[in-house]
Amino acid sequence: MRTLLALTTFAALQTRATACAVCMGSDDATLRNASNSTLWVLLALVGFIFLATAATAIFLWRKALAAPTTSNA
């Protein structure tokens, strides 16, 4: 209940919502280029994590196939 009251109060006190300069299409090329570069770096980081996870899974799979099998016969 307190959370709802806090959210309602916060929403009532807001005069208007404005977007950042990048979203509004400002002529500030420096900010736009910095934001785009940041997004590319984050995308590359996520891609690296996916590739590292896949490489680890393939390594473990190949290692399991090469493991000697034991039989109790």
C-alpha positions, 0 to 999 in steps of 0.5 A, spaced: 500 500 500 505 504 501 508 503 494 502 504 491 501 511 495 509 513 493 508 511 486 501 515 485 505 521 489 511 521 484 506 520 478 502 526 480 508 531 481 511 530 475 509 535 470 511 532 463 516 527 461 522 528 456 526 524 452 534 525 452 537 528 447 539 522 443 532 520 443 529 527 441 534 527 435 538 533 437 544 536 433 549 534 438 553 529 434 558 527 440 552 525 445 549 521 439 556 517 437 558 516 444 551 513 445 551 508 439 558 506 441 556 504 448 551 500 445 555 497 440 560 495 446 555 492 450 552 488 444 559 485 443 560 483 450 553 479 450 556 476 443 562 474 447 559 471 453 554 467 448 560 465 444 564 463 450 558 459 453 558 455 447 565 454 446 565 451 454 559 447 452 563 444 446 569 443 450 566 439 455 562 435 450 568 433 446 572 431 453 566 427 455 566 423 448 573 422 449 573 419 456 575 412 457 569 408 459 569 402 464 565 396 464 564 391 470 564 385 465 
